[in-house]
Amino acid sequence: MASGWFLSLLLLTVATINARPGPEGPPLLELCSLPKAVGQCRASMPRWWFNITGGLCQSFVFGGCKGNANNFLTEQECQESCILGGVLKKPEHRAEQTKADSTYDAYCTVPRVTGPCRASFLRWYYSPANRTCRQFIYGGCRGNKNNYQHEEECLKRCSPKPEDTSGTGADFRSDFLSTKVLALGVLLAVLAAILLGYVADVALKTCRRKPELPGVGTGWSPSDDKEYLMSNAYTL
């Protein structure tokens, strides 16, 4: 009987130990499923909590005491814990996203994503086609890295792209050289046309000029003919 009592006490002790919460707090799903807790104190602290029904992080005013673990200082902390942490996003998708996070394309060339959640956050995304940052409405979850809170942040990150800058310079030099070659070709064509016109004019004037024959000239009279014939007769 003593051994049975000892065994029961041992099982009760083990069950009590296993029932104690671990040092890491409640599981992630349980933490993000907790309702919003304003608390009983009268402070006014801006906080964020995860609304599992809507699938997004929302702001609220925390009184300062007797809240719960679903209480975050920033929206980013809330999203990293409850959205990127695995409550809504699959681990394999997160691994793929992390791999592409360090590239320019992931931050600046992917299309904007509103997401399935129903919040209405005014955000900025970079449009490669227009080479500028534009506004859009972000739902609050499952977006991508082309998502900025401020236009300045978007422009600093994505505009201009180094590759685009070098390409633009090369294009400018190419266009400049093409313009110079075109202008030189036009100038040479004009000079050639002028030279051909001059040569043609000289040739035309030469063809029109008649050769002067003996006895044919300005001021020749019949008496001159007689003198010419007599001089030839004496010569013979």
GROMACS elastic network, one bead per residue, 0.5 to 0.9 nm:
[ bonds ]
;  ai    aj funct       b0    kb
    1     4     6  0.50721   500
    1     5     6  0.62874   500
    1     6     6  0.86309   500
    2     5     6  0.51240   500
    2     6     6  0.61796   500
    2     7     6  0.86450   500
    3     6     6  0.50475   500
    3     7     6  0.61704   500
    3     8     6  0.86893   500
    4     7     6  0.50917   500
    4     8     6  0.62485   500
    4     9     6  0.86601   500
    5     8     6  0.51964   500
    5     9     6  0.62663   500
    5    10     6  0.86935   500
    6     9     6  0.51229   500
    6    10     6  0.62058   500
    6    11     6  0.87706   500
    7    10     6  0.50668   500
    7    11     6  0.62916   500
    7    12     6  0.86583   500
    8    11     6  0.52136   500
    8    12     6  0.62061   500
    8    13     6  0.86669   500
    9    12     6  0.51143   500
    9    13     6  0.62111   500
    9    14     6  0.87608   500
   10    13     6  0.51520   500
   10    14     6  0.63383   500
   10    15     6  0.87147   500
   11    14     6  0.51790   500
   11    15     6  0.61958   500
   11    16     6  0.86186   500
   12    15     6  0.51437   500
   12    16     6  0.61585   500
   12    17     6  0.87065   500
   13    16     6  0.51157   500
   13    17     6  0.62739   500
   13    18     6  0.87195   500
   14    17     6  0.51844   500
   14    18     6  0.62558   500
   14    19     6  0.86342   500
   15    18     6  0.51737   500
   15    19     6  0.61363   500
   15    20     6  0.89022   500
   16    19     6  0.51088   500
   16    20     6  0.65810   500
   17    20     6  0.55067   500
   17    21     6  0.88423   500
   18    21     6  0.79452   500
   18    22     6  0.89385   500
   19    22     6  0.89358   500
   21    24     6  0.80480   500
   21    25     6  0.64858   500
   21    26     6  0.71691   500
   22    25     6  0.58127   500
   22    26     6  0.76621   500
   23    26     6  0.88514   500
   24    27     6  0.81301   500
   25    28     6  0.87489   500
   25    31     6  0.84448   500
   25    69     6  0.84407   500
   26    29     6  0.82566   500
   26    30     6  0.61762   500
   26    31     6  0.58831   500
   26    69     6  0.82043   500
   27    30     6  0.52645   500
   27    31     6  0.60638   500
   27    32     6  0.86945   500
   28    31     6  0.50450   500
   28    32     6  0.61851   500
   28    33     6  0.84787   500
   28    81     6  0.76225   500
   28    82     6  0.71848   500
   28    85     6  0.79241   500
   28    86     6  0.82629   500
   28    87     6  0.74812   500
   29    32     6  0.53226   500
   29    33     6  0.60695   500
   29    34     6  0.88649   500
   29    82     6  0.76951   500
   29    86     6  0.84165   500
   29    87     6  0.61394   500
   30    33     6  0.50582   500
   30    34     6  0.64822   500
   31    34     6  0.56182   500
   31    50     6  0.89721   500
   31    68     6  0.84259   500
   31    69     6  0.59282   500
   31    70     6  0.56904   500
   31    82     6  0.84160   500
   32    35     6  0.82753   500
   32    49     6  0.78934   500
   32    50     6  0.57395   500
   32    51     6  0.75277   500
   32    52     6  0.67281   500
   32    69     6  0.80399   500
   32    70     6  0.57628   500
   32    78     6  0.88499   500
   32    81     6  0.81023   500
   32    82     6  0.59071   500
   32    87     6  0.78182   500
   33    50     6  0.74551   500
   33    51     6  0.73603   500
   33    52     6  0.57988   500
   33    53     6  0.86133   500
   33    70     6  0.77045   500
   34    37     6  0.84096   500
   34    49     6  0.88400   500
   34    50     6  0.81575   500
   34    51     6  0.84166   500
   34    52     6  0.84229   500
   34    68     6  0.75186   500
   34    69     6  0.75660   500
   34    70     6  0.59336   500
   35    49     6  0.82451   500
   35    50     6  0.82778   500
   35    51     6  0.75409   500
   35    52     6  0.87735   500
   35    68     6  0.83583   500
   35    70     6  0.72948   500
   36    48     6  0.89883   500
   36    49     6  0.63760   500
   36    50     6  0.80046   500
   36    51     6  0.79617   500
   36    60     6  0.81243   500
   36    67     6  0.81797   500
   36    68     6  0.79004   500
   36    70     6  0.68927   500
   36    71     6  0.78106   500
   37    49     6  0.88276   500
   37    62     6  0.74073   500
   37    63     6  0.88180   500
   37    66     6  0.78065   500
   37    67     6  0.50465   500
   37    68     6  0.62313   500
   37    70     6  0.79376   500
   37    71     6  0.80375   500
   38    41     6  0.83252   500
   38    60     6  0.77230   500
   38    61     6  0.65136   500
   38    63     6  0.55002   500
   38    64     6  0.78802   500
   38    65     6  0.81569   500
   38    66     6  0.79850   500
   38    67     6  0.62128   500
   38    68     6  0.88779   500
   39    42     6  0.82472   500
   39    62     6  0.65594   500
   39    63     6  0.52590   500
   39    64     6  0.66587   500
   39    65     6  0.54420   500
   39    67     6  0.50679   500
   39    68     6  0.85960   500
   40    63     6  0.63064   500
   40    64     6  0.78143   500
   40    65     6  0.64198   500
   40    66     6  0.65254   500
   40    67     6  0.83503   500
   41    44     6  0.89059   500
   41    62     6  0.84025   500
   41    64     6  0.56399   500
   41    65     6  0.56068   500
   41    66     6  0.77901   500
   42    62     6  0.84428   500
   42    64     6  0.70001   500
   42    65     6  0.86593   500
   43    61     6  0.84691   500
   43    62     6  0.69711   500
   43    64     6  0.54179   500
   43    65     6  0.85132   500
   44    61     6  0.57554   500
   44    62     6  0.58839   500
   44    63     6  0.54505   500
   44    64     6  0.72304   500
   45    60     6  0.82619   500
   45    61     6  0.53513   500
   45    63     6  0.63790   500
   45    64     6  0.67637   500
   46    59     6  0.69330   500
   46    60     6  0.59741   500
   46    62     6  0.62150   500
   46    73     6  0.74970   500
   46    74     6  0.87036   500
   47    58     6  0.84315   500
   47    59     6  0.56396   500
   47    60     6  0.54263   500
   47    61     6  0.59197   500
   47    62     6  0.62125   500
   47    71     6  0.64172   500
   47    72     6  0.56717   500
   47    73     6  0.51535   500
   47    74     6  0.66078   500
   47    75     6  0.81394   500
   48    57     6  0.63784   500
   48    58     6  0.54430   500
   48    60     6  0.59061   500
   48    61     6  0.82806   500
   48    62     6  0.88881   500
   48    70     6  0.80031   500
   48    71     6  0.57967   500
   48    73     6  0.62057   500
   48    74     6  0.61168   500
   48    75     6  0.58928   500
   48    77     6  0.85894   500
   48    78     6  0.66008   500
   49    56     6  0.85625   500
   49    57     6  0.55607   500
   49    58     6  0.55328   500
   49    59     6  0.63846   500
   49    60     6  0.72749   500
   49    69     6  0.89722   500
   49    70     6  0.53810   500
   49    71     6  0.51407   500
   49    72     6  0.61446   500
   49    73     6  0.89797   500
   49    75     6  0.81889   500
   49    78     6  0.66147   500
   50    53     6  0.88496   500
   50    54     6  0.86627   500
   50    55     6  0.72980   500
   50    56     6  0.58425   500
   50    58     6  0.62486   500
   50    59     6  0.88184   500
   50    70     6  0.65829   500
   50    71     6  0.80364   500
   50    72     6  0.87386   500
   50    78     6  0.65755   500
   50    79     6  0.79534   500
   50    82     6  0.68925   500
   50    83     6  0.88029   500
   51    54     6  0.55619   500
   51    55     6  0.57000   500
   51    56     6  0.55371   500
   51    57     6  0.59408   500
   51    58     6  0.68043   500
   52    56     6  0.67776   500
   52    57     6  0.84693   500
   52    82     6  0.88161   500
   52    87     6  0.87705   500
   53    56     6  0.81463   500
   54    57     6  0.85916   500
   54   117     6  0.63249   500
   54   118     6  0.67019   500
   54   119     6  0.82895   500
   55    83     6  0.81713   500
   55    88     6  0.74992   500
   55   116     6  0.83266   500
   55   117     6  0.57790   500
   55   118     6  0.79915   500
   55   140     6  0.80487   500
   55   141     6  0.70913   500
   56    78     6  0.89296   500
   56    79     6  0.77940   500
   56    82     6  0.86634   500
   56    83     6  0.78481   500
   56   117     6  0.61490   500
   56   118     6  0.76289   500
   56   119     6  0.70553   500
   56   139     6  0.78880   500
   56   140     6  0.54171   500
   56   141     6  0.58608   500
   57    75     6  0.65008   500
   57    76     6  0.88779   500
   57    78     6  0.62861   500
   57    79     6  0.65570   500
   57    82     6  0.84193   500
   57    83     6  0.86935   500
   57   119     6  0.85041   500
   57   140     6  0.68223   500
   57   141     6  0.81041   500
   58    75     6  0.76090   500
   58    78     6  0.88540   500
   58   119     6  0.82442   500
   58   140     6  0.87505   500
   59    74     6  0.87568   500
   59    75     6  0.77318   500
   61    64     6  0.89681   500
   62    65     6  0.78479   500
   62    67     6  0.77149   500
   62    71     6  0.84145   500
   63    66     6  0.83659   500
   63    67     6  0.81756   500
   64    67     6  0.75174   500
   67    70     6  0.81561   500
   67    71     6  0.75039   500
   68    71     6  0.64417   500
   69    72     6  0.80934   500
   70    78     6  0.83891   500
   71    78     6  0.79168   500
   72    75     6  0.71997   500
   72    76     6  0.87712   500
   72    77     6  0.62644   500
   72    78     6  0.56800   500
   73    76     6  0.86195   500
   73    77     6  0.69330   500
   73    78     6  0.78882   500
   74    77     6  0.52963   500
   74    78     6  0.64894   500
   74    79     6  0.88038   500
   75    78     6  0.50672   500
   75    79     6  0.61674   500
   75    80     6  0.85759   500
   76    79     6  0.50817   500
   76    80     6  0.60307   500
   76    81     6  0.85036   500
   77    80     6  0.51661   500
   77    81     6  0.61351   500
   77    82     6  0.85817   500
   78    81     6  0.52364   500
   78    82     6  0.60027   500
   78    83     6  0.76116   500
   79    82     6  0.53722   500
   79    84     6  0.61377   500
   79    85     6  0.77597   500
   79   140     6  0.86150   500
   79   141     6  0.76623   500
   80    83     6  0.57899   500
   80    85     6  0.56116   500
   80    86     6  0.88945   500
   81    84     6  0.62678   500
   81    86     6  0.78924   500
   81    87     6  0.83406   500
   82    85     6  0.52115   500
   82    86     6  0.65071   500
   82    87     6  0.54038   500
   82    88     6  0.72109   500
   82    89     6  0.88958   500
   83    86     6  0.58859   500
   83    87     6  0.55575   500
   83    88     6  0.51733   500
   83    89     6  0.60282   500
   83   141     6  0.69008   500
   83   142     6  0.76391   500
   84    87     6  0.73942   500
   84    88     6  0.72360   500
   84    89     6  0.59151   500
   84    90     6  0.83704   500
   84    91     6  0.84258   500
   84    94     6  0.69772   500
   84   141     6  0.89655   500
   84   142     6  0.84032   500
   85    88     6  0.79085   500
   85    89     6  0.73344   500
   85    90     6  0.88048   500
   85    91     6  0.81787   500
   85    94     6  0.87228   500
   86    90     6  0.58609   500
   86    91     6  0.63046   500
   86    94     6  0.84343   500
   87    90     6  0.79110   500
   88   141     6  0.84608   500
   88   142     6  0.81013   500
   89    92     6  0.85821   500
   89    93     6  0.68954   500
   89    94     6  0.68583   500
   89   142     6  0.73210   500
   90    93     6  0.53696   500
   90    94     6  0.63899   500
   90    95     6  0.88952   500
   91    94     6  0.50144   500
   91    95     6  0.62764   500
   91    96     6  0.87946   500
   92    95     6  0.50552   500
   92    96     6  0.63827   500
   92    97     6  0.86444   500
   93    96     6  0.51607   500
   93    97     6  0.61601   500
   93    98     6  0.86341   500
   94    98     6  0.60992   500
   94    99     6  0.86461   500
   95    98     6  0.51293   500
   95    99     6  0.63189   500
   95   100     6  0.89236   500
   96    99     6  0.52142   500
   96   100     6  0.66352   500
   96   101     6  0.88018   500
   97   100     6  0.53438   500
   97   101     6  0.61039   500
   97   106     6  0.84735   500
   97   144     6  0.82525   500
   97   145     6  0.89742   500
   98   101     6  0.50456   500
   98   102     6  0.77288   500
   99   102     6  0.70895   500
   99   103     6  0.85234   500
  100   103     6  0.56976   500
  100   104     6  0.86778   500
  100   105     6  0.79885   500
  100   106     6  0.58142   500
  100   107     6  0.88600   500
  101   104     6  0.81266   500
  101   105     6  0.85794   500
  101   106     6  0.56846   500
  101   107     6  0.71120   500
  101   145     6  0.71983   500
  102   105     6  0.87065   500
  102   106     6  0.72887   500
  102   107     6  0.81199   500
  103   106     6  0.55231   500
  103   107     6  0.69583   500
  103   108     6  0.88673   500
  104   107     6  0.54256   500
  104   108     6  0.59094   500
  104   109     6  0.73566   500
  104   157     6  0.87051   500
  104   158     6  0.76512   500
  104   161     6  0.83878   500
  105   108     6  0.52448   500
  105   110     6  0.62390   500
  105   146     6  0.88379   500
  106   109     6  0.63953   500
  106   110     6  0.59365   500
  106   144     6  0.76764   500
  106   145     6  0.60390   500
  106   146     6  0.67936   500
  107   110     6  0.69975   500
  107   125     6  0.88186   500
  107   126     6  0.82337   500
  107   144     6  0.78220   500
  107   147     6  0.77253   500
  107   157     6  0.78616   500
  107   158     6  0.74585   500
  108   111     6  0.83405   500
  108   125     6  0.75278   500
  108   126     6  0.55008   500
  108   127     6  0.73988   500
  108   128     6  0.72883   500
  108   145     6  0.77351   500
  108   146     6  0.54515   500
  108   147     6  0.88065   500
  108   154     6  0.83655   500
  108   157     6  0.77778   500
  108   158     6  0.56062   500
  108   159     6  0.87620   500
  109   112     6  0.89519   500
  109   126     6  0.70313   500
  109   127     6  0.69533   500
  109   128     6  0.59771   500
  109   146     6  0.74269   500
  109   158     6  0.87031   500
  110   113     6  0.87598   500
  110   126     6  0.85754   500
  110   127     6  0.86393   500
  110   128     6  0.88739   500
  110   144     6  0.80544   500
  110   145     6  0.82626   500
  110   146     6  0.65714   500
  111   125     6  0.81803   500
  111   126     6  0.83764   500
  111   127     6  0.77546   500
  111   144     6  0.86803   500
  111   146     6  0.73800   500
  112   124     6  0.88058   500
  112   125     6  0.62741   500
  112   126     6  0.81708   500
  112   127     6  0.86032   500
  112   136     6  0.78808   500
  112   138     6  0.88298   500
  112   143     6  0.78582   500
  112   144     6  0.74652   500
  112   145     6  0.88868   500
  112   146     6  0.63624   500
  112   147     6  0.72639   500
  113   136     6  0.89699   500
  113   137     6  0.89519   500
  113   138     6  0.72287   500
  113   139     6  0.86377   500
  113   142     6  0.78456   500
  113   143     6  0.51981   500
  113   144     6  0.64641   500
  113   146     6  0.81691   500
  113   147     6  0.82040   500
  114   117     6  0.80882   500
  114   136     6  0.77923   500
  114   137     6  0.63072   500
  114   139     6  0.52634   500
  114   140     6  0.77124   500
  114   141     6  0.80406   500
  114   142     6  0.79876   500
  114   143     6  0.63153   500
  115   118     6  0.81631   500
  115   138     6  0.67128   500
  115   139     6  0.53067   500
  115   140     6  0.68018   500
  115   141     6  0.56001   500
  115   142     6  0.51514   500
  115   143     6  0.54250   500
  115   144     6  0.89202   500
  116   139     6  0.64605   500
  116   140     6  0.80781   500
  116   141     6  0.67972   500
  116   142     6  0.70110   500
  116   143     6  0.87847   500
  117   120     6  0.89524   500
  117   138     6  0.84535   500
  117   140     6  0.57357   500
  117   141     6  0.57314   500
  117   142     6  0.79205   500
  118   138     6  0.84719   500
  118   140     6  0.70155   500
  118   141     6  0.87121   500
  119   137     6  0.85203   500
  119   138     6  0.69847   500
  119   140     6  0.54641   500
  119   141     6  0.85843   500
  120   137     6  0.58113   500
  120   138     6  0.58590   500
  120   139     6  0.54440   500
  120   140     6  0.72756   500
  121   136     6  0.82800   500
  121   137     6  0.55032   500
  121   139     6  0.64290   500
  121   140     6  0.68676   500
  121   149     6  0.88463   500
  122   135     6  0.68249   500
  122   136     6  0.60479   500
  122   138     6  0.63083   500
  122   149     6  0.74303   500
  123   134     6  0.83484   500
  123   135     6  0.56163   500
  123   136     6  0.54959   500
  123   137     6  0.60561   500
  123   138     6  0.62838   500
  123   147     6  0.63096   500
  123   148     6  0.55916   500
  123   149     6  0.50871   500
  123   150     6  0.70114   500
  123   151     6  0.83190   500
  124   133     6  0.62433   500
  124   134     6  0.54016   500
  124   136     6  0.60242   500
  124   137     6  0.84197   500
  124   138     6  0.89979   500
  124   146     6  0.78804   500
  124   147     6  0.57207   500
  124   149     6  0.61499   500
  124   150     6  0.64066   500
  124   151     6  0.59992   500
  124   153     6  0.88976   500
  124   154     6  0.67895   500
  125   132     6  0.85659   500
  125   133     6  0.54433   500
  125   134     6  0.55307   500
  125   135     6  0.63903   500
  125   136     6  0.72393   500
  125   145     6  0.88765   500
  125   146     6  0.53080   500
  125   147     6  0.51782   500
  125   148     6  0.62170   500
  125   151     6  0.81792   500
  125   154     6  0.66881   500
  126   130     6  0.85562   500
  126   131     6  0.71960   500
  126   132     6  0.58865   500
  126   134     6  0.63363   500
  126   135     6  0.88993   500
  126   146     6  0.65761   500
  126   147     6  0.81050   500
  126   148     6  0.88098   500
  126   154     6  0.65087   500
  126   155     6  0.76031   500
  126   158     6  0.68108   500
  126   159     6  0.83402   500
  127   130     6  0.55471   500
  127   131     6  0.56326   500
  127   132     6  0.56593   500
  127   133     6  0.59250   500
  127   134     6  0.69726   500
  128   132     6  0.70647   500
  128   133     6  0.87337   500
  128   158     6  0.88564   500
  129   132     6  0.81922   500
  130   133     6  0.82551   500
  131   158     6  0.87211   500
  131   159     6  0.70999   500
  131   160     6  0.79405   500
  132   154     6  0.87685   500
  132   155     6  0.72747   500
  132   158     6  0.86340   500
  132   159     6  0.72997   500
  133   151     6  0.64305   500
  133   152     6  0.88295   500
  133   154     6  0.63895   500
  133   155     6  0.65030   500
  133   158     6  0.86341   500
  133   159     6  0.86472   500
  134   151     6  0.77665   500
  135   151     6  0.82796   500
  138   141     6  0.78854   500
  138   143     6  0.76813   500
  138   147     6  0.82851   500
  139   142     6  0.83915   500
  139   143     6  0.81690   500
  140   143     6  0.74742   500
  143   146     6  0.81971   500
  143   147     6  0.75012   500
  144   147     6  0.64213   500
  145   148     6  0.79427   500
  146   154     6  0.82296   500
  147   154     6  0.79279   500
  148   151     6  0.70449   500
  148   152     6  0.88850   500
  148   153     6  0.65642   500
  148   154     6  0.58075   500
  149   152     6  0.88893   500
  149   153     6  0.74258   500
  149   154     6  0.81030   500
  150   153     6  0.53774   500
  150   154     6  0.65550   500
  150   155     6  0.89219   500
  151   154     6  0.50491   500
  151   155     6  0.61984   500
  151   156     6  0.85365   500
  152   155     6  0.51819   500
  152   156     6  0.60293   500
  152   157     6  0.85307   500
  153   156     6  0.51611   500
  153   157     6  0.61652   500
  153   158     6  0.86287   500
  154   157     6  0.52650   500
  154   158     6  0.60692   500
  154   159     6  0.77438   500
  155   158     6  0.53177   500
  155   160     6  0.77003   500
  156   159     6  0.60515   500
  156   160     6  0.80517   500
  157   160     6  0.82671   500
  157   161     6  0.86759   500
  158   161     6  0.60705   500
  159   162     6  0.85860   500
  160   163     6  0.85432   500
  160   164     6  0.69246   500
  160   165     6  0.66951   500
  161   164     6  0.52120   500
  161   165     6  0.63441   500
  162   165     6  0.51030   500
  162   166     6  0.64876   500
  162   167     6  0.86256   500
  163   166     6  0.54252   500
  163   167     6  0.61546   500
  163   168     6  0.85733   500
  164   167     6  0.50290   500
  164   168     6  0.59902   500
  164   169     6  0.86615   500
  165   168     6  0.51466   500
  165   169     6  0.64147   500
  165   170     6  0.88168   500
  166   169     6  0.51595   500
  166   170     6  0.63183   500
  166   171     6  0.86306   500
  167   170     6  0.51125   500
  167   171     6  0.60951   500
  167   172     6  0.85192   500
  168   171     6  0.50502   500
  168   172     6  0.60787   500
  168   173     6  0.86626   500
  169   172     6  0.50280   500
  169   173     6  0.62448   500
  169   174     6  0.85728   500
  170   173     6  0.51568   500
  170   174     6  0.61166   500
  170   175     6  0.85638   500
  171   174     6  0.50191   500
  171   175     6  0.60551   500
  171   176     6  0.84809   500
  172   175     6  0.51157   500
  172   176     6  0.60661   500
  172   177     6  0.86262   500
  173   176     6  0.50264   500
  173   177     6  0.61721   500
  173   178     6  0.85371   500
  174   177     6  0.52199   500
  174   178     6  0.61380   500
  174   179     6  0.86222   500
  175   178     6  0.50332   500
  175   179     6  0.61406   500
  175   180     6  0.86959   500
  176   179     6  0.51267   500
  176   180     6  0.63352   500
  176   181     6  0.87547   500
  177   180     6  0.50987   500
  177   181     6  0.62124   500
  177   182     6  0.85742   500
  178   181     6  0.51687   500
  178   182     6  0.61383   500
  178   183     6  0.86333   500
  179   182     6  0.50924   500
  179   183     6  0.61413   500
  179   184     6  0.85848   500
  180   183     6  0.51359   500
  180   184     6  0.61227   500
  180   185     6  0.85580   500
  181   184     6  0.51276   500
  181   185     6  0.61344   500
  181   186     6  0.86880   500
  182   185     6  0.50935   500
  182   186     6  0.62720   500
  182   187     6  0.86918   500
  183   186     6  0.51552   500
  183   187     6  0.62170   500
  183   188     6  0.86890   500
  184   187     6  0.50902   500
  184   188     6  0.61841   500
  184   189     6  0.85724   500
  185   188     6  0.52031   500
  185   189     6  0.61639   500
  185   190     6  0.87173   500
  186   189     6  0.50758   500
  186   190     6  0.62766   500
  186   191     6  0.87366   500
  187   190     6  0.51749   500
  187   191     6  0.62705   500
  187   192     6  0.86064   500
  188   191     6  0.51047   500
  188   192     6  0.60516   500
  188   193     6  0.85499   500
  189   192     6  0.50961   500
  189   193     6  0.61626   500
  189   194     6  0.87043   500
  190   193     6  0.50986   500
  190   194     6  0.62761   500
  190   195     6  0.86828   500
  191   194     6  0.51259   500
  191   195     6  0.61803   500
  191   196     6  0.86016   500
  192   195     6  0.50979   500
  192   196     6  0.60912   500
  192   197     6  0.85053   500
  193   196     6  0.51609   500
  193   197     6  0.60962   500
  193   198     6  0.86532   500
  194   197     6  0.50859   500
  194   198     6  0.62473   500
  194   199     6  0.87443   500
  195   198     6  0.51416   500
  195   199     6  0.62590   500
  195   200     6  0.85838   500
  196   199     6  0.51439   500
  196   200     6  0.60510   500
  196   201     6  0.85327   500
  197   200     6  0.51265   500
  197   201     6  0.61294   500
  197   202     6  0.87062   500
  198   201     6  0.51323   500
  198   202     6  0.62973   500
  198   203     6  0.86601   500
  199   202     6  0.52127   500
  199   203     6  0.61695   500
  199   204     6  0.85963   500
  200   203     6  0.51204   500
  200   204     6  0.61009   500
  200   205     6  0.86544   500
  201   204     6  0.51352   500
  201   205     6  0.62486   500
  201   206     6  0.86436   500
  202   205     6  0.52169   500
  202   206     6  0.62036   500
  202   207     6  0.87293   500
  203   206     6  0.50916   500
  203   207     6  0.62704   500
  203   208     6  0.87684   500
  204   207     6  0.52036   500
  204   208     6  0.63451   500
  204   209     6  0.88539   500
  205   208     6  0.52044   500
  205   209     6  0.63729   500
  206   209     6  0.53714   500
  206   210     6  0.86857   500
  207   210     6  0.78526   500
  212   215     6  0.86808   500
  212   216     6  0.66291   500
  212   217     6  0.71128   500
  213   216     6  0.53410   500
  213   217     6  0.76601   500
  214   217     6  0.77935   500
  215   220     6  0.72214   500
  215   224     6  0.89776   500
  215   225     6  0.82847   500
  216   219     6  0.89652   500
  216   220     6  0.70583   500
  217   220     6  0.61716   500
  220   223     6  0.84912   500
  220   224     6  0.65351   500
  220   225     6  0.81069   500
  221   224     6  0.53281   500
  221   225     6  0.68279   500
  222   226     6  0.66105   500
  222   227     6  0.89213   500
  223   226     6  0.51217   500
  223   227     6  0.63879   500
  223   228     6  0.85592   500
  224   227     6  0.51886   500
  224   228     6  0.60995   500
  224   229     6  0.86907   500
  225   228     6  0.50498   500
  225   229     6  0.62301   500
  225   230     6  0.86959   500
  226   229     6  0.51706   500
  226   230     6  0.61735   500
  226   231     6  0.85674   500
  227   230     6  0.51793   500
  227   231     6  0.61074   500
  227   232     6  0.85835   500
  228   231     6  0.53393   500
  228   232     6  0.63895   500
  228   233     6  0.88647   500
  229   232     6  0.51536   500
  229   233     6  0.63097   500
  229   234     6  0.89109   500
  230   234     6  0.63324   500
  230   235     6  0.85355   500
  231   234     6  0.53146   500
  231   235     6  0.62644   500
  231   236     6  0.88175   500
  232   235     6  0.50111   500
  232   236     6  0.63678   500
  233   236     6  0.51691   500
